[in-house]
Structure formats: structure tokens, C-alpha cells
């Protein structure tokens, strides 16, 4: 059973942010095999990790505007 993010949703997020498995692992500070397990549905994506992934900017998104 999956909580906050299913393997299909994770694949969609990887496409949205234009990250590969290794790059995502590096960004999150986890081993690439962990990302592979999430994608295969062997292990659930931890809640905080799912939130971090969803907060990554989309590829091609303009940078956030800074307040003066």
C-alpha cells in the first residue's frame, strides 16, 4: 500500500522535473538503489521525501521572483 506518492506518481514527478534516478538520489541525499526501490514499488516513498520531490521546480520553470 502506498501513502503520499505511488511509483506512477514518482515517475511523473521525475519527468516533470527532468531528473534521472541518480540525480534525484543525489539531490535527496539517498542511495540510487533507494530510488529504484521506490519506482519498482518495493518500498514506499517516505512522506518527507515525497514533499521534497513535489517542491522541486519544474524543468523550464522561471526562477522565483525575489522580493525587494
URZI-V952626 format. One record per pair of residues at least 6 apart in sequence whose C-alpha atoms are under 7 Angstrom apart, sorted by the first residue. I is the first residue (numbers start at 1). J is the second residue. Records with the same first field share a line. If there is no record, write none. Layout:
I=J / J
This chain:
2=44
4=47 / 50
5=45 / 50
7=38 / 39 / 40 / 41
10=39
11=39
14=20
16=58 / 59
17=56 / 57 / 58 / 59
18=59
21=32 / 35
22=32
25=31 / 32 / 35
37=43
38=44 / 45
